[in-house]
């Protein structure tokens, strides 16, 4: 057992020297959010009234609480905030962080003994090595000092049973942002790495909980807690960092009062699925292919979200032998990760693109030279936008439809006959559908705008006449 200088004589000197830095780091993580961001975060809250009602209906009589932080938007959301639940094995993340912080303060890496205990503690949820590391940190007293260091204001350590430590979901998210993502600067990257790697390598039988609702292949760094108790029956908890396209999601879901672990997992996964699917829907990236009128036959044009941010462009020369593909480079890098994109070739020759970044829509265009933009045209968007050029107006207006973060569909149009080709203000319809995961639109041969929207596993049709009322009708389910 390694007991090399637990938080004691030498550690206290280093704590005093770094106190100001830790206070600044904690203040940075807790800075107030601007009012406009609060409005946007409320609009994208995955804990909708329907989700809250479902949790209350299905799992009433149990404590179920959650907190989620979306690094892409900066939003943090809570389900039943302030509810304290005992940790079971999720406290092992803090134990691991304490061991790594001690090594960092002593100017070293993990000893062989520490590494040999940390790995099974996280990947297998082994208890004996946890007790040894917990004791080496000073038991409950040492862990209480760690609570102060990491700013866990609603966590109370227990002794001698570390698994009866009480906490909130918000405290667990606050801890993960520091020890996995490195926010606040308390642990450097080298000293976070052993814990981060272990959390991404848990045994398959424990990859439940916060993984629910994630696309196949998504990397999840997690720690689950599951144990019976005299105080609170079975505690079933899951915390982790989900590496979604566009940026990580930090999620903690805690619960207790269950008759068994098998009873609690559906509750945890129901909440996690709602959050993950909401984030995926808000970031769903894609690729768009059209055939332009460039060249004799008409070249193919491709736009896609680039891995490093912005948009990548390619084209295929359909006049040349072998139809070779060429790259046109990357543009719009200042936007960062792009969630979704749509493109048309306008009647007057420009390639026109609308891209979604977070909940904002941006337009680009390209004539015979380079790309122009971005210009923000809307906010409150989710999922994929769809852009067409209609036959309305003399030149042909642009028509844009997109899922909104608050549910239903947003619609905009651009007046291509007016000076400056202004975009209209957005209008929203079909709010009764709730969150829409996908949308497509055409103008029919008889003039109507026709839309198909996907909600869960169902498809709905909507249509709008071409005048004089321009009224949307529907939705009508057909699948």
Legacy VTK file of the C-alpha trace (Angstrom):
# vtk DataFile Version 3.0
C-alpha trace
ASCII
DATASET POLYDATA
POINTS 479 float
0.000 0.000 0.000
1.400 3.366 -0.988
1.107 5.945 1.795
3.695 8.371 0.417
2.764 11.764 1.876
-1.032 11.729 1.917
-2.702 15.107 2.275
-0.695 15.965 5.373
2.388 17.998 6.324
3.940 18.429 2.876
0.572 18.556 1.110
-0.704 21.375 3.333
2.204 23.610 2.354
1.477 23.045 -1.336
-2.264 23.584 -0.783
-1.612 26.968 0.834
0.657 28.018 -2.038
-1.925 27.054 -4.649
-5.044 28.274 -2.799
-5.422 31.416 -4.876
-5.094 29.458 -8.136
-7.745 26.978 -7.007
-10.166 29.734 -6.015
-9.702 31.365 -9.420
-10.233 28.008 -11.169
-13.427 27.332 -9.242
-14.698 30.834 -9.948
-14.057 30.317 -13.668
-16.204 27.169 -13.714
-19.018 28.939 -11.844
-19.116 32.273 -13.713
-22.648 33.577 -14.324
-24.203 32.793 -17.694
-25.388 35.727 -19.877
-29.155 36.195 -20.167
-29.259 35.357 -23.884
-27.376 32.122 -23.217
-29.849 31.257 -20.452
-32.710 31.655 -22.919
-30.927 29.476 -25.474
-30.119 26.830 -22.859
-33.713 26.758 -21.676
-34.834 26.218 -25.252
-32.465 23.258 -25.686
-33.089 21.661 -22.265
-33.351 17.878 -22.820
-35.320 17.564 -19.579
-38.514 18.671 -21.272
-41.836 18.669 -19.429
-42.602 15.383 -21.180
-39.348 13.792 -19.960
-39.924 15.047 -16.409
-43.486 13.743 -16.434
-42.339 10.358 -17.762
-39.700 10.023 -15.028
-42.235 10.949 -12.354
-44.820 8.534 -13.730
-42.540 5.549 -14.252
-40.100 5.978 -11.377
-42.064 7.891 -8.748
-41.191 6.899 -5.195
-37.486 6.764 -6.026
-34.857 9.470 -6.037
-33.866 10.111 -9.668
-31.716 13.158 -10.342
-29.418 14.217 -13.174
-27.166 16.984 -14.392
-25.735 17.470 -17.882
-23.211 19.938 -19.295
-22.889 20.387 -23.054
-19.430 21.697 -23.891
-20.480 22.680 -27.418
-23.161 25.125 -26.291
-21.927 25.819 -22.756
-25.369 24.860 -21.432
-25.945 22.992 -18.172
-29.285 21.338 -17.427
-30.692 19.652 -14.327
-33.380 17.103 -13.511
-34.615 17.267 -9.908
-31.669 19.466 -8.852
-30.393 19.430 -5.302
-31.465 15.854 -4.548
-28.664 14.118 -2.658
-27.985 10.441 -3.336
-25.285 8.217 -1.890
-22.543 7.561 -4.406
-21.881 3.829 -4.269
-18.890 3.346 -6.595
-19.028 6.635 -8.498
-17.000 8.079 -5.605
-14.087 6.113 -7.070
-13.602 8.891 -9.635
-12.822 11.307 -6.830
-10.562 8.759 -5.132
-8.641 8.378 -8.387
-8.453 12.149 -8.800
-7.082 12.459 -5.279
-4.333 9.930 -5.954
-3.368 11.746 -9.152
-3.427 15.163 -7.496
-1.162 13.885 -4.745
1.305 12.598 -7.357
1.200 15.917 -9.202
1.876 17.884 -6.014
4.816 15.636 -5.291
6.197 16.133 -8.791
5.932 12.520 -9.888
3.771 10.087 -11.792
1.819 7.231 -10.273
3.814 4.601 -8.431
3.486 1.018 -9.603
1.378 0.280 -6.533
-0.972 3.208 -7.209
-1.389 2.267 -10.862
-2.023 -1.367 -9.945
-4.912 -0.252 -7.717
-6.373 2.601 -9.776
-6.901 0.526 -12.924
-9.140 -2.223 -11.433
-10.841 0.326 -9.170
-12.169 2.130 -12.262
-12.340 -0.500 -14.994
-13.780 -3.324 -12.864
-15.184 -1.315 -9.917
-13.041 -3.423 -7.584
-13.539 -2.510 -3.924
-10.382 -3.699 -2.087
-8.011 -1.447 -4.087
-10.452 1.430 -3.578
-10.324 1.022 0.183
-6.522 0.988 0.090
-6.283 4.157 -2.007
-9.030 5.869 0.015
-7.160 5.071 3.250
-3.860 6.328 1.810
-5.522 9.677 1.110
-6.534 10.028 4.747
-9.956 8.392 4.628
-13.014 10.599 5.020
-10.974 13.546 6.329
-8.655 13.511 3.334
-11.564 13.124 0.941
-13.329 16.069 2.576
-10.258 18.155 1.796
-10.531 16.984 -1.815
-14.170 18.089 -1.846
-12.977 21.589 -0.986
-10.208 21.469 -3.572
-12.586 20.492 -6.384
-15.433 22.706 -5.165
-17.875 19.889 -4.377
-20.106 21.926 -2.101
-22.900 19.364 -1.761
-20.805 16.246 -1.192
-20.389 14.761 2.301
-17.871 11.996 2.830
-18.724 8.895 4.870
-16.567 6.627 7.011
-15.744 3.806 7.187
-18.019 2.982 4.219
-16.878 5.303 1.433
-19.822 4.160 -0.729
-22.293 5.948 1.585
-20.789 9.324 0.653
-23.687 11.590 -0.342
-23.551 13.893 -3.359
-25.573 15.636 -6.058
-25.538 15.122 -9.793
-24.332 18.722 -10.222
-21.301 18.046 -7.987
-20.433 14.975 -10.035
-20.601 16.915 -13.306
-18.474 19.653 -11.743
-15.869 17.041 -10.768
-15.823 15.356 -14.199
-15.339 18.672 -15.992
-12.157 19.128 -13.978
-10.652 15.647 -13.827
-11.610 14.397 -17.302
-11.798 17.563 -19.425
-9.198 19.568 -17.497
-11.370 22.609 -16.866
-10.179 24.772 -13.999
-6.539 23.716 -14.330
-6.250 21.775 -11.060
-4.935 18.595 -12.687
-2.624 18.805 -15.697
-3.117 16.594 -18.752
-0.382 14.131 -17.830
-1.849 13.492 -14.397
-5.418 13.228 -15.685
-4.424 10.679 -18.314
-4.416 7.478 -16.173
-7.925 8.184 -14.890
-9.226 9.300 -18.278
-7.847 6.159 -19.939
-9.285 3.866 -17.279
-12.749 5.461 -17.524
-12.690 4.779 -21.252
-11.800 1.128 -20.656
-14.440 -0.177 -18.254
-15.374 -3.826 -18.655
-18.248 -4.485 -21.105
-20.642 -5.603 -18.377
-20.477 -2.117 -16.844
-20.975 -0.072 -20.030
-24.561 0.843 -19.248
-26.124 3.991 -17.901
-24.806 7.173 -19.501
-24.080 5.232 -22.705
-27.818 4.931 -23.463
-28.867 6.752 -26.616
-25.332 7.235 -27.960
-24.593 6.463 -31.637
-22.577 3.294 -32.325
-18.859 3.838 -31.893
-19.184 6.790 -29.498
-16.364 6.911 -26.942
-17.739 7.114 -23.396
-15.528 7.614 -20.350
-17.652 6.503 -17.439
-17.957 5.146 -13.921
-21.050 3.425 -12.580
-22.124 2.806 -9.002
-24.412 -0.039 -7.980
-24.851 -1.450 -4.494
-27.485 -2.264 -1.933
-27.552 -0.496 1.424
-29.388 -0.356 4.721
-30.023 3.364 4.319
-31.288 3.692 0.782
-31.901 0.245 -0.698
-30.121 -0.194 -4.038
-28.218 2.840 -5.362
-27.857 2.771 -9.156
-25.723 5.612 -10.513
-23.845 6.435 -13.709
-21.521 9.344 -14.485
-19.333 10.015 -17.489
-18.141 12.085 -20.404
-19.613 11.233 -23.799
-17.517 12.227 -26.830
-20.296 13.351 -29.161
-19.577 14.852 -32.571
-19.059 18.560 -31.961
-17.829 18.293 -28.375
-18.124 16.253 -25.173
-21.239 15.954 -23.039
-20.730 15.586 -19.287
-23.557 13.628 -17.665
-24.396 12.326 -14.198
-27.549 10.350 -13.373
-28.076 9.228 -9.776
-30.858 7.189 -8.145
-31.715 5.121 -5.092
-34.521 3.231 -3.406
-34.490 0.257 -5.783
-35.110 -3.382 -4.938
-32.229 -4.438 -7.199
-29.718 -3.101 -9.701
-31.884 -4.471 -12.529
-34.769 -2.276 -11.382
-32.674 0.875 -11.335
-30.887 0.607 -14.675
-33.992 1.362 -16.804
-34.509 4.621 -14.907
-30.889 5.680 -15.350
-30.908 4.793 -19.026
-34.257 6.457 -19.693
-32.827 9.774 -18.475
-29.471 9.293 -20.210
-31.164 8.391 -23.483
-33.251 11.571 -23.420
-30.118 13.678 -22.958
-27.921 11.900 -25.496
-30.592 11.804 -28.184
-31.293 15.506 -27.659
-27.609 16.355 -28.052
-27.202 14.104 -31.100
-30.279 15.657 -32.668
-28.899 19.146 -32.102
-25.544 18.230 -33.671
-26.442 15.717 -36.366
-23.752 16.178 -39.004
-24.159 15.091 -42.618
-22.923 15.461 -46.169
-24.722 17.017 -49.137
-24.282 16.070 -52.828
-25.771 17.928 -55.802
-25.161 18.041 -59.527
-24.409 21.580 -60.614
-24.608 23.161 -64.070
-20.848 23.752 -64.121
-19.158 21.976 -67.022
-20.852 20.451 -70.037
-22.433 17.407 -68.401
-22.734 19.049 -64.982
-20.209 18.528 -62.195
-20.974 16.917 -58.849
-20.510 19.200 -55.823
-20.057 17.906 -52.265
-20.064 19.846 -49.000
-19.356 18.226 -45.617
-18.530 19.311 -42.034
-14.741 19.226 -41.699
-13.196 17.384 -38.759
-11.196 20.442 -37.684
-14.166 22.806 -38.039
-15.824 24.618 -40.900
-16.855 22.989 -44.163
-14.984 20.940 -46.731
-15.812 21.228 -50.434
-15.108 18.792 -53.294
-16.249 18.462 -56.904
-16.232 15.768 -59.546
-15.373 16.620 -63.148
-17.957 14.702 -65.122
-16.474 15.865 -68.444
-13.023 14.358 -67.829
-12.058 10.701 -68.401
-12.517 8.723 -65.199
-14.622 11.485 -63.616
-11.902 12.513 -61.123
-12.702 14.123 -57.768
-10.904 17.309 -56.677
-10.892 19.220 -53.417
-11.870 22.858 -53.212
-10.431 23.167 -49.699
-12.015 24.087 -46.383
-13.915 27.271 -45.620
-15.805 28.741 -42.674
-13.244 27.455 -40.155
-14.063 30.336 -37.811
-17.398 28.669 -37.064
-15.810 25.644 -35.432
-17.602 22.263 -35.604
-20.565 22.288 -38.011
-23.567 20.187 -37.064
-25.412 19.987 -40.388
-25.365 21.471 -43.887
-27.566 21.897 -46.969
-26.703 23.207 -50.468
-28.291 24.170 -53.799
-27.111 25.581 -57.125
-29.211 28.707 -57.651
-30.891 29.691 -60.895
-28.438 32.580 -61.250
-25.348 30.397 -60.894
-24.175 30.549 -57.275
-23.674 27.593 -54.986
-25.674 28.446 -51.852
-25.036 26.768 -48.492
-26.741 26.941 -45.109
-24.873 25.397 -42.177
-25.969 24.816 -38.606
-23.465 25.421 -35.801
-24.983 24.722 -32.404
-28.427 26.309 -32.661
-27.413 28.981 -35.203
-27.817 28.960 -38.984
-25.234 30.570 -41.272
-25.307 31.190 -45.017
-22.434 30.986 -47.513
-22.318 31.438 -51.267
-19.817 30.856 -54.042
-19.819 32.350 -57.516
-16.974 31.857 -59.965
-14.293 32.467 -57.320
-14.117 31.674 -53.613
-16.656 31.183 -50.844
-18.311 34.173 -49.190
-19.666 34.241 -45.631
-20.544 33.175 -43.036
-23.596 35.334 -42.356
-25.832 34.367 -39.450
-29.474 34.206 -40.499
-31.242 32.455 -37.594
-30.906 30.874 -34.159
-32.880 28.246 -32.270
-32.213 25.555 -34.885
-31.633 21.837 -34.329
-31.115 18.849 -36.620
-30.690 19.306 -40.362
-31.791 22.372 -42.339
-33.128 21.940 -45.894
-32.795 24.664 -48.549
-34.556 24.843 -51.921
-35.153 27.515 -54.556
-38.859 27.845 -55.264
-40.672 29.319 -58.250
-42.175 32.062 -56.084
-41.105 35.554 -57.131
-39.470 36.518 -60.406
-35.972 35.115 -59.821
-37.158 32.395 -57.462
-37.076 32.767 -53.680
-35.063 30.554 -51.367
-37.119 28.497 -48.914
-35.509 27.123 -45.753
-36.977 24.657 -43.242
-35.336 23.286 -40.104
-36.200 21.575 -36.797
-36.267 23.996 -33.872
-34.776 23.378 -30.446
-38.160 24.107 -28.845
-39.983 21.584 -31.063
-41.733 21.795 -34.397
-40.292 23.350 -37.547
-38.887 26.738 -38.416
-39.434 28.243 -41.858
-37.721 31.194 -43.570
-37.584 32.577 -47.090
-35.187 34.862 -48.956
-36.539 37.479 -51.319
-34.216 37.201 -54.308
-36.027 40.033 -56.137
-35.363 42.666 -53.450
-32.119 44.685 -53.114
-29.767 42.887 -50.756
-31.820 39.657 -51.052
-33.021 39.812 -47.423
-34.052 36.785 -45.368
-37.419 36.887 -43.653
-37.767 36.514 -39.903
-38.243 32.874 -38.878
-41.733 31.549 -38.195
-42.468 28.310 -36.352
-45.199 25.774 -37.046
-46.148 22.200 -36.100
-45.017 22.692 -32.501
-47.359 19.855 -31.528
-44.847 17.420 -33.046
-42.308 18.151 -30.314
-38.630 17.536 -31.181
-38.157 16.810 -34.899
-35.141 14.683 -35.805
-35.155 15.173 -39.593
-36.862 17.170 -42.332
-37.049 17.270 -46.143
-38.828 19.728 -48.455
-39.735 20.214 -52.129
-41.931 22.507 -54.198
-44.433 20.378 -56.060
-45.256 20.732 -59.753
-48.548 22.342 -58.728
-46.880 24.944 -56.526
-47.209 23.776 -52.933
-44.277 23.522 -50.542
-44.316 19.927 -49.332
-42.501 18.860 -46.156
-41.866 15.473 -44.553
-40.720 15.504 -40.912
-39.438 12.612 -38.831
-40.365 12.391 -35.141
-39.028 9.277 -33.448
-40.036 6.393 -35.712
-42.942 8.265 -37.316
-43.146 10.357 -40.492
-45.466 13.340 -40.878
-46.425 15.342 -43.961
-47.115 19.079 -44.022
-47.841 21.410 -46.933
-48.247 25.106 -47.696
-50.154 26.643 -50.568
-48.422 29.071 -52.928
-50.859 31.893 -52.211
-52.684 33.921 -51.438
-52.829 32.750 -47.798
-49.509 30.809 -47.675
-50.965 28.678 -44.873
-49.284 25.563 -43.500
-51.483 22.503 -43.093
-50.807 19.315 -41.173
-49.112 17.468 -39.644
-50.558 14.191 -40.920
-48.873 10.959 -39.898
-48.301 8.435 -42.679
-45.728 6.109 -41.091
LINES 1 480
479 0 1 2 3 4 5 6 7 8 9 10 11 12 13 14 15 16 17 18 19 20 21 22 23 24 25 26 27 28 29 30 31 32 33 34 35 36 37 38 39 40 41 42 43 44 45 46 47 48 49 50 51 52 53 54 55 56 57 58 59 60 61 62 63 64 65 66 67 68 69 70 71 72 73 74 75 76 77 78 79 80 81 82 83 84 85 86 87 88 89 90 91 92 93 94 95 96 97 98 99 100 101 102 103 104 105 106 107 108 109 110 111 112 113 114 115 116 117 118 119 120 121 122 123 124 125 126 127 128 129 130 131 132 133 134 135 136 137 138 139 140 141 142 143 144 145 146 147 148 149 150 151 152 153 154 155 156 157 158 159 160 161 162 163 164 165 166 167 168 169 170 171 172 173 174 175 176 177 178 179 180 181 182 183 184 185 186 187 188 189 190 191 192 193 194 195 196 197 198 199 200 201 202 203 204 205 206 207 208 209 210 211 212 213 214 215 216 217 218 219 220 221 222 223 224 225 226 227 228 229 230 231 232 233 234 235 236 237 238 239 240 241 242 243 244 245 246 247 248 249 250 251 252 253 254 255 256 257 258 259 260 261 262 263 264 265 266 267 268 269 270 271 272 273 274 275 276 277 278 279 280 281 282 283 284 285 286 287 288 289 290 291 292 293 294 295 296 297 298 299 300 301 302 303 304 305 306 307 308 309 310 311 312 313 314 315 316 317 318 319 320 321 322 323 324 325 326 327 328 329 330 331 332 333 334 335 336 337 338 339 340 341 342 343 344 345 346 347 348 349 350 351 352 353 354 355 356 357 358 359 360 361 362 363 364 365 366 367 368 369 370 371 372 373 374 375 376 377 378 379 380 381 382 383 384 385 386 387 388 389 390 391 392 393 394 395 396 397 398 399 400 401 402 403 404 405 406 407 408 409 410 411 412 413 414 415 416 417 418 419 420 421 422 423 424 425 426 427 428 429 430 431 432 433 434 435 436 437 438 439 440 441 442 443 444 445 446 447 448 449 450 451 452 453 454 455 456 457 458 459 460 461 462 463 464 465 466 467 468 469 470 471 472 473 474 475 476 477 478
